[in-house]
Amino acid sequence: STAFGTGHVNLADGTTLDGSPTPWAQLANDMTVTGTVTMGNASSFGVWINGKIDGTGKIVKGNDAYLILFGDNSYSGGTDASNGILYVGHDHALGTGAVALSGTAAIVSGNPGLTLTNDIAITGNLTAVAADALTLGGIISGGQLNLLSGGVLTLTGVNTHASTAIGSGAILIAGADANLGTGALEFAGGGATLQFAN
């Protein structure tokens, strides 16, 4: 989409960016966020950004829509999602700050072999859909981490989350016990597999 032309876009505190009424409009503009910027809340389709996002701001999303981030992003204020899907296509898609997830929020890997190093705080249950082999390298804290059926997820951080569930046919890869958090490990379906990398 060329809705913003070809230039840089500055999103100030209190700005809302939404993809309606055109589903899956892809924005190639580089952007700067300051303060708190809301993305993908009003549209059932969400927002797709291929450009780079920098700045000191925070990105917040709700609703059940997608927020699709494919840029080499460096925004530092963090990412909060209470519902819907964070669909990531780059190792730095979620910037450099912490990620706070609650409700039905999910992280989906849009490219194979991605590594996210952001710390992730879970309120309730985080669903990680990692069919394209996703690595979470930051510290995961809070509630339960769920790996859905068929996903491949690698954990490398010293994590403190309460519990982990591995779905049917899914593979969870860990390098040490500390990667698995502090609580129970549930094999939630047939073919659920835990592998140790070392």
C-alpha positions as CSV (number, residue, x, y, z in Angstrom):
1,S,0.0,0.0,0.0
2,T,1.1,3.6,-0.7
3,A,-1.4,5.1,1.8
4,F,1.5,7.1,3.4
5,G,3.4,7.7,0.2
6,T,7.0,6.7,0.1
7,G,8.5,8.7,2.9
8,H,9.2,8.3,6.6
9,V,6.2,8.1,9.0
10,N,6.3,9.6,12.5
11,L,3.8,8.1,15.0
12,A,3.4,10.2,18.1
13,D,2.1,9.2,21.5
14,G,-1.6,8.4,21.3
15,T,-1.6,7.5,17.6
16,T,-3.7,4.5,16.4
17,L,-2.6,2.8,13.2
18,D,-5.1,0.3,11.7
19,G,-5.4,-1.6,8.5
20,S,-9.1,-1.1,7.8
21,P,-10.8,-1.1,5.4
22,T,-8.3,-2.8,3.1
23,P,-7.3,-6.3,4.4
24,W,-3.6,-7.0,4.5
25,A,-2.5,-3.7,3.2
26,Q,1.4,-3.9,3.4
27,L,3.1,-0.7,4.5
28,A,6.7,-0.4,3.3
29,N,7.4,2.9,5.0
30,D,10.0,3.2,7.7
31,M,8.5,4.6,10.9
32,T,9.4,6.2,14.2
33,V,7.3,5.6,17.3
34,T,7.3,7.8,20.4
35,G,5.1,7.4,23.5
36,T,2.5,4.7,23.2
37,V,1.2,3.8,19.7
38,T,-1.7,1.4,19.1
39,M,-1.7,-0.9,16.1
40,G,-4.3,-3.3,14.7
41,N,-7.1,-2.8,17.2
42,A,-10.1,-1.8,15.2
43,S,-9.7,-3.9,12.1
44,S,-10.5,-7.6,11.8
45,F,-7.5,-7.8,9.4
46,G,-4.9,-5.9,11.3
47,V,-1.7,-4.2,10.2
48,W,1.2,-5.4,8.1
49,I,4.4,-3.4,8.2
50,N,7.5,-4.3,6.1
51,G,9.4,-1.1,6.8
52,K,11.8,-0.5,9.8
53,I,10.4,0.9,13.0
54,D,12.7,2.8,15.4
55,G,12.2,5.3,18.2
56,T,11.7,5.2,22.0
57,G,8.0,4.3,21.9
58,K,5.9,1.3,22.8
59,I,3.6,-0.6,20.4
60,V,0.3,-1.9,21.9
61,K,-2.2,-4.2,20.2
62,G,-5.5,-5.7,21.2
63,N,-8.5,-7.2,19.4
64,D,-8.1,-10.6,17.6
65,A,-6.5,-9.2,14.5
66,Y,-2.9,-9.7,13.3
67,L,0.0,-7.3,13.8
68,I,2.5,-8.4,11.1
69,L,6.0,-7.0,11.5
70,F,8.7,-8.0,9.0
71,G,11.2,-5.2,9.5
72,D,14.6,-5.0,11.1
73,N,13.1,-3.0,14.0
74,S,14.9,-1.1,16.8
75,Y,12.1,0.6,18.7
76,S,12.9,0.3,22.4
77,G,9.7,0.9,24.4
78,G,8.4,-2.7,24.2
79,T,5.4,-4.5,22.8
80,D,2.1,-5.2,24.6
81,A,-0.5,-7.5,23.2
82,S,-3.7,-8.6,25.0
83,N,-5.2,-10.6,22.2
84,G,-4.6,-11.6,18.6
85,I,-1.4,-12.6,16.8
86,L,2.0,-11.1,16.6
87,Y,3.3,-12.4,13.3
88,V,7.0,-11.9,13.0
89,G,9.2,-12.1,10.0
90,H,12.6,-10.9,11.3
91,D,14.8,-11.6,14.3
92,H,14.3,-8.0,15.4
93,A,10.6,-7.7,14.5
94,L,9.6,-6.8,18.1
95,G,12.3,-4.2,18.6
96,T,14.7,-4.2,21.5
97,G,12.3,-3.9,24.4
98,A,10.4,-6.4,26.5
99,V,7.2,-8.1,25.3
100,A,4.1,-8.3,27.5
101,L,1.4,-10.8,26.4
102,S,-1.9,-11.6,27.9
103,G,-5.4,-12.9,27.0
104,T,-5.3,-14.9,23.8
105,A,-2.1,-13.3,22.4
106,A,0.1,-15.5,20.3
107,I,3.5,-15.3,18.6
108,V,3.6,-16.8,15.1
109,S,6.9,-17.3,13.2
110,G,6.5,-16.1,9.6
111,N,9.9,-17.1,8.4
112,P,12.0,-20.3,9.2
113,G,14.7,-20.2,11.7
114,L,14.0,-16.9,13.5
115,T,15.4,-16.0,16.9
116,L,13.7,-13.5,19.1
117,T,15.9,-12.3,22.0
118,N,13.2,-10.1,23.7
119,D,12.2,-10.9,27.3
120,I,8.6,-12.1,27.4
121,A,6.2,-11.7,30.3
122,I,3.1,-13.9,30.2
123,T,-0.1,-13.1,32.0
124,G,-2.2,-16.2,31.7
125,N,-1.2,-18.5,28.8
126,L,1.0,-17.6,25.9
127,T,0.4,-19.6,22.7
128,A,3.5,-19.9,20.6
129,V,2.9,-21.1,17.1
130,A,6.3,-22.0,15.8
131,A,5.8,-24.2,12.7
132,D,8.8,-22.6,11.0
133,A,11.2,-23.3,13.8
134,L,11.3,-20.4,16.2
135,T,13.9,-19.7,19.0
136,L,13.0,-17.6,22.0
137,G,16.3,-16.5,23.6
138,G,15.1,-13.9,26.1
139,I,13.8,-14.6,29.6
140,I,10.3,-15.9,29.7
141,S,8.4,-15.1,33.0
142,G,4.8,-15.3,34.3
143,G,2.2,-17.9,33.3
144,Q,2.1,-20.9,30.9
145,L,3.9,-21.3,27.6
146,N,1.9,-23.3,25.1
147,L,3.4,-24.8,21.9
148,L,0.7,-25.7,19.5
149,S,0.4,-28.9,17.5
150,G,3.2,-29.3,14.9
151,G,5.3,-26.5,16.1
152,V,9.1,-26.5,16.6
153,L,10.3,-24.2,19.4
154,T,13.7,-23.8,20.9
155,L,14.2,-22.1,24.3
156,T,17.6,-20.8,25.3
157,G,16.9,-18.3,28.1
158,V,17.0,-18.9,31.9
159,N,13.3,-18.9,32.2
160,T,11.0,-18.5,35.2
161,H,7.5,-19.0,33.7
162,A,5.1,-21.2,35.6
163,S,4.6,-24.2,33.2
164,T,5.0,-25.4,29.6
165,A,2.6,-27.4,27.4
166,I,3.7,-29.2,24.2
167,G,1.0,-29.8,21.7
168,S,0.4,-32.9,19.5
169,G,3.2,-33.6,17.1
170,A,5.1,-30.5,18.4
171,I,8.8,-30.4,19.3
172,L,10.3,-28.4,22.2
173,I,14.0,-28.1,22.2
174,A,15.9,-27.0,25.3
175,G,19.6,-26.8,26.2
176,A,19.1,-27.1,29.9
177,D,16.5,-27.6,32.6
178,A,16.6,-23.9,33.3
179,N,15.1,-23.2,29.8
180,L,11.9,-24.9,30.8
181,G,10.8,-22.5,33.6
182,T,10.0,-23.4,37.2
183,G,6.8,-25.5,36.9
184,A,5.2,-28.5,35.3
185,L,5.9,-29.8,31.8
186,E,2.8,-31.1,30.1
187,F,2.8,-33.4,27.0
188,A,-0.6,-32.3,25.7
189,G,-1.0,-34.6,22.7
190,G,0.3,-37.6,20.8
191,G,3.8,-37.2,19.4
192,A,4.6,-34.3,21.7
193,T,8.4,-34.3,22.0
194,L,11.0,-32.8,24.3
195,Q,14.6,-32.7,23.0
196,F,17.7,-31.5,24.7
197,A,20.1,-29.7,22.3
198,N,23.3,-30.5,24.3
